[in-house]
């Protein structure tokens, strides 16, 4: 339930175009809506400025589509992560305006496009293999009203590629770095900028990378100040956090 939805109800009651009983019926799902297999946090948009995001992995296509159907009644924009094409096909039947991003495995349902901050969030990857996680972060940030600059495949094995992009990186307000293998890129970027860096360790790498644990430990032990770390492959978490920082006055 976003702010514009609630404002419309209040305004209609104030103008005498809606009676109190009808308004109470519209608001009965605060603070959550029980649909049997899920309790939808319809109040989250009012509390945090962002609607609840649907984590699709582990849910059936029917469950995801049912959640979308209920959420779109009172939310302008909807984001679903870790979504398969099978899930999206059913969502598309419920919400024809839905768009699927196969690389990121993300879908969006947007009723309105809005930019809530003119400041840039830069999303950087060490390698091309890190792009799926980075795209989850980038699309999350864009859905939440931010401008995103993608700077991909600039890892430390060819660090001159990173230096060639420093003007763009330094002009961003928040920087997200996705890296697998040893995860060194986040520390390097953190030592070159005066902006917050959000590091995403990815599960890219050979056996001793332990599915991203090596990158995670490197990032957690960064000697560069100003580097924060989200969980392995958690592009959504990085994009969400970057969006919150980017909207601070």
C-alpha positions in Angstrom: 0.0 0.0 0.0 1.9 3.0 -1.2 1.5 6.6 -0.1 -0.5 7.7 -3.2 -3.0 5.0 -2.6 -3.6 6.0 1.0 -3.7 9.7 0.1 -6.4 9.0 -2.5 -8.6 7.3 0.1 -8.1 10.1 2.7 -8.8 12.8 0.1 -12.0 11.1 -1.1 -13.3 10.7 2.4 -12.5 14.4 3.1 -14.3 15.5 -0.1 -17.4 13.3 0.7 -16.8 11.1 -2.3 -16.3 8.0 -0.1 -18.0 7.1 3.1 -16.1 5.9 6.2 -17.3 2.3 6.0 -15.9 1.9 2.4 -12.6 3.5 3.5 -12.3 1.1 6.4 -12.9 -1.7 4.0 -10.1 -0.5 1.8 -7.8 -0.3 4.8 -8.7 -3.5 6.4 -5.6 -5.2 5.2 -3.3 -3.0 7.3 -0.9 -4.0 8.5 -0.8 -7.3 6.5 -3.0 -9.4 4.2 -3.4 -13.1 4.9 -3.8 -15.0 1.7 -3.5 -18.5 3.2 0.1 -19.5 2.1 1.5 -16.0 2.7 1.0 -12.9 4.9 1.6 -9.9 2.6 3.1 -6.9 4.3 1.0 -4.3 2.5 2.0 -1.7 5.1 5.7 -1.9 4.3 5.6 0.8 1.6 4.2 3.3 4.1 6.8 2.3 6.7 9.9 2.2 4.6 9.1 3.9 1.3 9.4 0.6 -0.7 6.9 -2.3 -1.2 7.6 -5.8 -0.1 9.8 -7.6 -2.7 8.8 -11.1 -3.8 11.6 -13.7 -3.4 10.4 -16.2 -5.9 12.8 -19.1 -5.3 11.0 -21.9 -3.4 7.6 -20.6 -4.4 5.4 -22.1 -7.0 4.4 -20.0 -10.1 0.8 -20.0 -8.9 1.9 -18.7 -5.5 4.0 -15.9 -7.0 1.2 -14.9 -9.4 -1.3 -14.8 -6.6 1.0 -12.5 -4.6 1.4 -10.2 -7.5 -2.3 -10.1 -8.1 -2.9 -8.9 -4.5 0.1 -6.6 -4.4 -0.9 -4.7 -7.5 -4.2 -3.7 -6.0 -2.4 -1.1 -3.7 1.2 -0.8 -4.9 2.5 1.1 -7.9 5.6 -0.9 -8.5 6.4 -4.6 -7.7 9.8 -6.4 -7.8 10.3 -10.1 -7.9 13.8 -11.7 -7.6 15.2 -15.1 -8.4 12.3 -15.7 -10.8 12.3 -18.4 -13.5 10.8 -17.9 -16.9 8.0 -20.3 -15.9 7.1 -18.0 -13.0 7.2 -15.0 -15.2 4.9 -16.4 -17.8 2.2 -16.8 -15.2 2.9 -13.4 -13.7 2.5 -11.9 -17.2 -1.0 -13.3 -17.4 -1.9 -11.4 -14.1 0.1 -8.3 -14.9 0.5 -7.6 -18.7 2.9 -4.7 -18.0 5.4 -7.0 -16.3 8.9 -7.1 -17.7 11.4 -10.0 -17.3 15.2 -9.6 -17.1 16.6 -13.1 -17.7 20.2 -12.4 -16.9 19.2 -11.1 -13.4 16.3 -13.5 -13.0 14.2 -10.5 -12.0 10.8 -9.2 -13.0 9.2 -5.8 -12.4 5.6 -4.6 -12.6 5.6 -0.8 -12.9 2.5 1.3 -13.0 4.6 4.5 -12.9 8.2 5.5 -13.7 9.8 7.9 -11.3 13.3 9.1 -10.4 13.4 9.8 -6.7 17.1 10.8 -6.7 19.2 12.4 -9.5 22.4 11.1 -7.8 24.1 8.2 -9.5 24.6 4.6 -8.1 27.5 3.0 -9.9 27.4 -0.8 -10.2 30.8 -2.4 -10.9 31.8 -6.0 -11.6 35.2 -7.6 -11.5 34.3 -9.9 -14.4 31.6 -10.7 -16.9 30.6 -13.7 -14.8 29.6 -11.4 -12.0 27.0 -9.6 -14.2 23.9 -11.6 -13.2 24.4 -10.6 -9.5 25.2 -7.1 -10.5 22.1 -6.8 -12.7 20.0 -7.9 -9.7 21.5 -5.0 -7.8 21.1 -2.5 -10.7 17.5 -3.4 -11.5 16.6 -3.2 -7.8 18.1 0.3 -7.5 16.4 1.4 -10.7 13.0 0.1 -9.6 13.4 2.1 -6.4 13.8 5.3 -8.4 17.6 5.7 -8.9 19.8 6.3 -11.8 22.4 3.6 -12.3 25.7 3.6 -14.2 26.9 0.1 -15.1 30.7 -0.5 -15.3 31.4 -4.1 -16.0 34.5 -6.3 -16.3 37.1 -4.1 -14.7 38.7 -6.6 -12.3 42.2 -6.5 -10.7 43.7 -8.9 -13.2 43.7 -6.0 -15.7 43.5 -3.0 -13.3 44.1 -0.5 -16.0 40.5 -1.1 -17.1 39.4 0.2 -13.7 41.6 3.2 -13.8 40.1 4.1 -17.2 36.7 4.4 -15.6 37.6 6.3 -12.5 35.9 9.6 -13.5 32.6 7.8 -13.9 33.1 5.8 -10.6 34.1 8.9 -8.6 31.1 10.9 -9.9 28.7 8.3 -8.4 27.1 8.9 -4.9 27.1 5.2 -3.9 29.2 2.4 -5.4 28.3 -1.3 -5.6 31.1 -3.7 -6.4 30.3 -7.4 -7.3 33.3 -9.7 -7.4 34.0 -13.4 -7.1 37.3 -15.3 -7.1 39.4 -13.6 -4.3 37.1 -10.5 -4.2 39.9 -8.0 -4.1 38.1 -5.4 -6.3 36.0 -3.9 -3.5 39.1 -3.0 -1.5 40.8 -1.4 -4.5 37.7 0.7 -5.3 37.3 1.6 -1.6 40.8 3.0 -1.6 40.2 5.2 -4.6 36.9 7.0 -3.7 35.3 9.1 -1.1 31.9 7.5 -1.4 30.4 4.4 0.4 31.2 1.1 -1.3 28.8 -1.8 -1.0 30.6 -5.1 -1.8 28.8 -8.2 -3.0 30.8 -11.4 -2.9 29.7 -13.6 -5.8 29.9 -17.4 -6.0 32.0 -17.2 -9.1 35.3 -19.0 -8.8 37.2 -22.3 -8.7 36.9 -24.9 -5.8 39.0 -23.0 -3.2 36.7 -20.0 -3.5 34.1 -22.2 -1.7 31.1 -20.8 -3.5 31.9 -17.2 -2.6 33.2 -17.6 0.9 36.8 -16.6 -0.1 35.5 -13.3 -1.7 33.2 -12.8 1.4 36.2 -13.1 3.8 38.4 -10.8 1.7 35.7 -8.1 1.6 35.0 -8.4 5.3 38.7 -8.0 6.0 39.1 -5.0 3.6 41.8 -2.6 4.8 40.0 0.2 2.9 37.6 2.2 5.1 34.1 2.7 3.9 33.4 -0.8 2.5 30.3 -2.6 3.7 29.5 -6.2 2.7 26.2 -8.0 1.9 25.7 -11.7 1.7 27.0 -13.9 -1.1 25.2 -13.2 -4.4 22.8 -10.8 -2.7 22.4 -8.3 -5.5 19.0 -7.3 -4.2 20.3 -6.4 -0.7 23.1 -4.3 -2.2 20.7 -2.4 -4.5 18.2 -1.8 -1.7 20.9 -0.5 0.7 22.4 1.7 -2.0 19.0 3.2 -2.7 18.4 4.0 0.9 21.8 5.8 1.1 21.2 7.6 -2.2 18.0 9.1 -1.0 19.4 10.6 2.2 19.3 14.3 2.3 
